[in-house]
Amino acid sequence: MTIVLIGPPAAGKTRIGKRLARRLRLPFVDTDAVVVSQHGPIPAIFSEFGEPHFRALERAAVSEALAQHGVVSVGGGAVLDPATQADLEDASVVLLTVRPEAIAARISNSKRPLVSDLESWKRLVAERSELYASLADFTADTSSRPIESIVEEIATWVETTNATNAERRSTEEEQR
């Protein structure tokens, strides 16, 4: 079972992903953290080598993470890659959304290369929101609810979906 958390910067993918993985007793991988551990800080990669180079490093980290079972948090722009979009078809994809009024505190003093303020965050979300929605199997808003209730909501969806899928496979096998 692979659960992938997607969404805009500062939606809570890493924080929720860690707790969701613990709740489901699965390993957790943050692909941005993988890139940082292997190649250095993301802002430095952007400034020294440019966004295309970062996206290639990100794609490699995402591909490796999705080959394993667990909870995977991907960077906000990882889903822009068509190969990543194709890989997500085999995973349970959870879109984390957040309202602009809740994001200001989360992005203050941010070192995110594509998000310097609330207006840049809004533009980025407007550009990607349709793609995010098209990839998602489930959506949870992280604007103001307690993190534990968000994690529980996602975990319940994952468990229900997996139970339903297991029943369907069992019925299909019996019919053969």
Beta strands, then each sheet from edge to edge (+ up, - down):
strand 1: 2-6
strand 2: 28-30
strand 3: 70-73
strand 4: 92-97
strand 5: 138-141
sheet 1: 2+ 3+ 1+ 4+ 5+
end
